[in-house]
Amino acid sequence: MPLRLIFMGTPDFAVPTLLELVAHGHEIAAVYTRAAKPAGRGMKLQPSPIEQEARRLGIAVLTPSTLKTPEALEEFRAHHADAAVVVAYGMILPQVILDALPLGCFNLHGSLLPRWRGAAPINRAIMAGDAESGVMVMKMDTGLDTGDVAIAERIAITDAMTAADLHDALAPLGADLMARAMGALERGKLQLTRQSEQGVTYAAKIDKAEARIDWKQAAHRVLRHIHGLSPFPGAWCEVAVDDAPARLKILRCEMADGSGAPGELLDDRLSVACKGGAIRFLELQRAGKAPMKAEEFLRGTPLRPPMRFY
């Protein structure tokens, strides 16, 4: 028999998993998500992507501010679900919630655990220069992504990948993985393996203070820093335009030939020297403007050597 599930998630990353579970015939008793937040110029309340999808599917939506009260536990139990599926929900599940359902709570995490436990595994994997990433389904405990792992899928990280690219690759991969895990759970065949205590790293939340580009780093490290922060918050630098400093977010780049002083513009194609080697901007965004390709940017803002980026 298909499982009766509670789904807990918030951002776009969680949507493919919700849809995949529905497509596999599982009954979604309720969807838990974060409450709508003001967004846009009018600051109107904007429901989360998961809330929008759940309402389209006719599934009951709950947006509690806490799960730590007796009332929240009673409401959670009242759904009479077999298990819960959690994908980027954004709220801590206390032990009483984890213990409330017969089969437990299962989380989809965007890394190869125990590497990159925590809030920003996709960004940190790229920024660290990792050669691969992946998704894992684990049975949750009260630790930070420390639960026993069920199944995993791996994916190569290329130098061309931004955080958005990796996010978009992992989301459908994770959806299929969770559907397979719930199918195995339904049949009583899901096997769990304790995480290794070796190779543990933590993916701290991205701080805007770390977004400024350091041209004194090696070119490959600069490239991965830029791609790991693209599109948000966006790695940035400054350059003098019309005798005034202009802030540029660099959204996509590639390795380039050449060398020079860190931050030196090397040619008329936006190749910039790092401490070792160089990178070339492919896509960038000036403050207050839309993202644009390098060629388009140069038509409106010609930059030529010997300019410097800071």
N, C-alpha and C positions, 0 to 999 in steps of 0.2 A: 504494500500500500504506500502511496506517496506520503511524505512527511507533512505534518502541520508545523509551520515555521513562523517565528517572529523574525522580521528583517530589520536590522539596525544599521543605518548608513546615512550619509549626508551629501557628499559632492558628486560630480560627474563620474568619478572613478568607480563609484558603487553602482551606477545605473545598469551597466551590462550584466552584473551578477543578479540583480533583482529580476531583470527580464529573462535571464537564462533559467533561473529557478522556476519562474512561472511557466516558461515554455516546456520544462521537464515535468510539469504536472503537479508540482508541490503546492500545497495550499498555504498561502501567506495570510496568517491570522491577523496580523497587524504590522504596520511599519512604524518604527521609531526613528526620528530624525531631529536635527537641531531646529529650533524655532526660526521663523522667517526673520530676516534682518533688513534694515533700510539699505537701499542701493540705488545707484543711478543719480542723475541730476535732481530728480524730484524727491529722492530719498524715500521712495515708496517701499513698503515691506515686500521683500522678495523671497518667496518660498525656496527651500533648497531644491536642487535638481531631483533628489529622491522623492521629496514631497510632491513635486509636480508630476512625476511619473506614477507614483502610487495613486494619486487622485484620478489620473487618466485611466488607471486600471480598476478603479473602484474599490481600492483597499483602504481600510481605516488607517488614519495617520495620527500618531501621538507625538507631541513635542514637549516632554517633561523637562523642567529645569534641573531636576535632580532625580537620581534613582536610589537615593539613600534613605528614603522615608518608608515607614510601614505601609503607607498608602500606595506608594509607587510599587512596592513589592507585591501587594495584594492585586493591583491592577495588572501587573506583569503575569502573575500566576493565573489570572482570570481568563487569559487567552487560551489556556489548556493546550499549549503548543508542545511538540516533542522536543524541539531544539531551537536555538537562535543562531542566525547568521549575521556576523558583524563585519562591515566593510567601511573603514574610515568614518566611523560614527562621530568621533570627536568628544566622547564623554566616557569617563571611567565607569566600569561595571563593578559594583561591590560584590563581595563573596556571596552574599545572600541571593543576588540576582544570578550569578554564575551557577549556583546550586539549585535554582528554582525549577529548572526544566529536567525531565527524565534523562535526556541524552546529552545535555550540556549546551555550551555556547562555542561557536566555531568562528574564528577570525581569518579573513584573507589579508595577508600582509605582503607589501610590495618589495621584498628583498629575499635574499637567501640566508635565512636565519641560521646561526645567531649573529651574522653580520648585519649591521644596520637595524638594530632594534630601535624603535622610537618614531618620532614625528615626521621626519623628512627623508625616508630611505631612498627615494628616487633621486632627489637632488644630491644627496651625499655620495651615492655610488658613482655618479658622473664626476662630481668634483674631486673625488679621491683617485680618479683614473682607473676605476675597476674595469676589468675586461668583460664582466658579465653581471647580470642581475637576474631577477626572477620573481615568482610569486609562490607563496606557501600557504597552505591551510593548516591552522593549528587549533587545538582545543584550548580554550582560554583558561588561564588561572589569574591570580591577582598580581602577578609580576608584570613588568613592562616587556611584553612580547616574549615571554619565557615559556609558554605552554608547549606541550608535546606536539610534534609535527605529524601531520597525516600524509600529505602528498605535496609535491613541488614541481614547478616547471622553470626551466632556465632560458635566458635569452642573452645573446651577445650585445654588448654595448660598443658601438662604433664611435669614432671621433666625430662623426657627422651628427650624432644624436643629441638633441636638446632634452631637457627635462620633460617638455611637452611631448616630444616624440616617444620617449620611453614610457611615459604615462599612458599614451594612446596605444602602445603596443601591449603593455601589461594588463590594461583593463579588460579586454576581451579574453586574453589568456587566463586571467584570474577567474573570470566568469565561468569559463569551461571547467576550470580546475575545481571550483566550488560545487558546480553541478555534479561532477564526478564523485566528489567527496560525499555529498549528500546522498547520491545513489548508493554508494558503498555503505554509508551509515544506515540507510533504509533496509539494506539486505543483511545488516549485522556483520559486515565484512571490513569495516574501516579499521585499519591498523595504525597505531600511534607509536612514535619513536621519540624518546627524550632528546632534547636539544643538547648539543655538545657544549661543554664549558670552555672549549678552546675557540679562539677567533671571535670572541664577542666584541662588537663595536656598537656605538650608540649614534643614532642619527638625530642630532639636536635640531630643534626648530630653527629655520633660517632666520637670521637676524639681518635687518637691512644694513646694519653697520658693516657687515662683511661683503657688501655688494660692490664696493669700489675696486676697480681693476688695479692690480699691482704689476706694473710693467717690469719690475725687477725680478719677476719670476720667470722660469723657463717657458718657452712658447707653448709647449704642450700643456703645461699646468695652467697657463692663462686661458687656453682654448677650453679646457675642461671646466674651469671656473665659470667662464662665460656661458657655456652650454648648460651647466648644472643649475644656473639661475635664470634660464630663459624658459618662459617669458616673464615669470614673476619671481622675485621682485625686479629682476633685470640687472645684470652687471653693468656698471657705468664708469665713464671717465669724462674728463673735460678737455676742451680744446678752444683756443681763441678764434672766434668768428666775428669779423667786423670789430676787432679790438675789444671784444667783450667775451668773457668765458661762457661757453655753451656746454650744457650737460648732454651727453649722448649715452643712451642705453645700447649696448651691443647685444643683439639677439642671436646672431649666427655668424660663424667665422670658419676659416680653414687654415691649415698650416701653409706658410709661404716661404719663399726663398729670400735670402738677404739677411743683413745684420746691421746693427747700429746702436746708438745709445738708447737705453730703455725709454719707450714712448715715442721714439722718432718716427715720423712719417717717411717711408722709404720710396714711395712712387705715387703716381696719380691714380692708383687702383685701390687705395686704402690699405696698403700693406704697412704694418707697424712693427717696429723692432721690440723685442723683449730682451731680457738679460741674456738669454741664449736662443737664437733663432728669431722667427717672426711669424705673425699671423696676418691674415687678410680678412677684413670685415666683409660679410656677405649680406647681412640684414641688420639695420639699426633704426633707432628711433630718437628723434630730437624731442626735448621736453615740450609737451603740449601738442605734439604732432602724432600722426599715425605711423606705425612701422612701415619701413620701405626698404626695397632692395638697394644695394650700394650704388648701382648705376643711376637709379632714380634720385637718390640723395645727392650725388655729386653734380647732377644737372642743376639743382637748386642751391647747393652749398659747395662750391669748388674748393677743395683742400689740396694743397700741393706741398712737397718738401720745400724748405726744411722745417715745417711745422712740427709741434710736439703735442702729444697727448699726455695728460696728467691724471 
